Amino acid sequence: MFNSVTKAACFAAAFALAPTAHAATVTFDIEIAGVTGMFDAPEAGGLLSSFNITLGGVTFDTLGMGVSAPVYNAVDNDIRGNGSTEASILNSVAGPGCAALSCILSLEDSVDPGVVPPLYAIFPLEGGIPGTVTSAGEYTITAPAPVPLPAPLALLLGAVLSLLGLRKAKNWRRHFVSFRQNPGSV
């Protein structure tokens, strides 16, 4: 019985602690011009799955596509295009000075010579062509805080320890009853 409990406990612990095969998507904070927004991307880096920040009353939340699709680079802690140095994010809703899908938030990586820290620029689209930059500066990305030990793992460990404790108590009781029935045999 003890060996099967031990094997089950080891198997359950190994299963609970095994790394997952897929990349965990996490939410990062991004600060642009003193305003904090957020985006979701794989923790180890990759294509963004969402982005949201409101600057000057304009909410940028529509991810660019193709080579301007935003990609999080975990090594340099910046956002770049998917095959280029610049990513674009558009506004899905009209805001001050911007009709829907007519203003671009461009995020440039920190790999270009002299571009450290990474930079942003906001400009309108005029006839499908980028117009004059209306705002520019640096941006910073804050990684999420480390995740504490998950509650299910703590519960699993508590259950395993309880089973081991019950097993030990059962053995002690058996030994005690045996001793009371036959004190000279122990």
N, C-alpha and C positions, 0 to 999 in steps of 0.2 A: 504494500500500500504506500509506504513512504517513498519508494523509488518512483512510482507512478505520479505521486503528487509533486515530487521534485522535478521530474521530466516535464510535467504539464506547466509548472511554474517557470522553468527555464525557457520552454517554447513560447509561452505567453510574453515573457519579458523580451525575448529576442524579437518577436513579432512587433511588439509595441515600440521598440527602440530602433528597428530597421529603418534606414532612410528611404524616402519615397523616390520612385523613379522619375516623377515629373517635377518640373521646376516650380517652386512655391511662388505664387504671385502675391506681392505685398504692396501696401500703400506707402508712398513716399511723400514728403512735404517738399514743395519747391517755393522759394521766396524770390519774387521779382518786384523791384521798386517798392520794397517794404510791405508787400502784400503776400500772404501765404496761400498757396493753392495746393492741390494734391494730384498725384497720378498713380496709376497701378501699372506695375511691370514685374517681370520675373526678378527675384532677388539677386540672381547671379547675372542679370543683364538680359536684354532682349526687347522685342517690340512692346510699346506701351499698349495697354488695353483700354485705358481711359485717361483723361486729363481734364482738369477743371480749375480755372482761376479767373477772377474778375478784375480787370484793370481799367480804371477810368470809366466805369459803368458798362464796359464791354466784356462779356463772358466768352472766353476762349475754351472750347470744349469739343471741337470736331477735328479729329486726327487727320493729318495729311496722308496721302497715299503714294505708292511707288517709291522713288528715291527720297522723297521728303517725308515719308512715314517716320514718326519719332521712335527712336531706339534708345533705351537706357543703357549706358556703358558703366558697369559696376566698377571697373578698374579705375577709370578717370572720374567717376561720379559726375557724369554729365549726360546730356541728351544730344543726339546727332541724328542726321537723316539716315535712312536705310540705304547705304551706299554713297552717301554724300556727307559733307560736314554740317549741313543745315537741315533741321527738321521744321515742319510747319504745322501750326494748329490754327484753325479758323474759328470764327464766331458763328454759332448756329442760329442765334437770335439777334435781331437788330439792336444796336446800342447807340450812344451818342457819337455821331459822326461816322457810323458804320452800319450799312444795310446788312442783312443776314448774309453770311458767307462772303463778305467783302473786305474783311480786315484779317491780316495774318500776324500771328505771333511767331517769329522765327527764332529758334534756339540753335545756337552754334556751339560746337564742341570746344574743348580746350586743347585739342591736338594741333590745330593750325598754329604756325609760328607766331608767337607774340599774343596768342589769345588765351591767357591764363589770368583770372578765372574765366569760365565760359560766359558768353555774352548772349543777350536777347535783343531783338528789334521788333517794333510794331510798325506796320505800314498798311495803307489801304491798297486794294486792287483797283486799278483804273483801266477798264477795258481788258481785264484779264492779265494786266502787267503790273508788277509791284510799283507803287508810287513812292513818294517821299517819306522817309522814316519820320514817324511822329513821336516815338519814344525809343530809347535804347539804354543799355547798361549791362550790369552783371547779374547773374542769377546764381543761387546756391541751392543745393539739394541736401536734405537731411534724411539719412537712412532711418528706418523704423527702429524702435527700441527692441532689444532682444526679448524673445518670447519666453516667459517662465515655463517651468515644468508643467505639462498639461495635467489637469485634474484627473482624467481617466488613468493616467500612468500612476499617479499617487494612490488612487483607489486600488489599482491592481496590486501594487506593492503592499498596501495595507492588507488586502485579502490574502495574499500569499503568506505574509507574516502571521496572520491569524490562523491559517491552516496549519502552519508549522507549529504554532503555539498549542493548538488543540491536539495535534499529534503527540507533542511532548507531554501534555497533561494526561492524555489517555495512557501512554506508556508508564508514567509515574503512578497513576491510579492502579493499573494492572500490577505493577511491582508492589505497591503498598498493600493491596488486597491479598496478594500471594504471601507477603510477609506476615500479615495478621493471621492468616489461616495456618501457616506453618513457620513460626518465628525461627526455628533452628535451621531452616533450609537455605537461608540467604547468607 
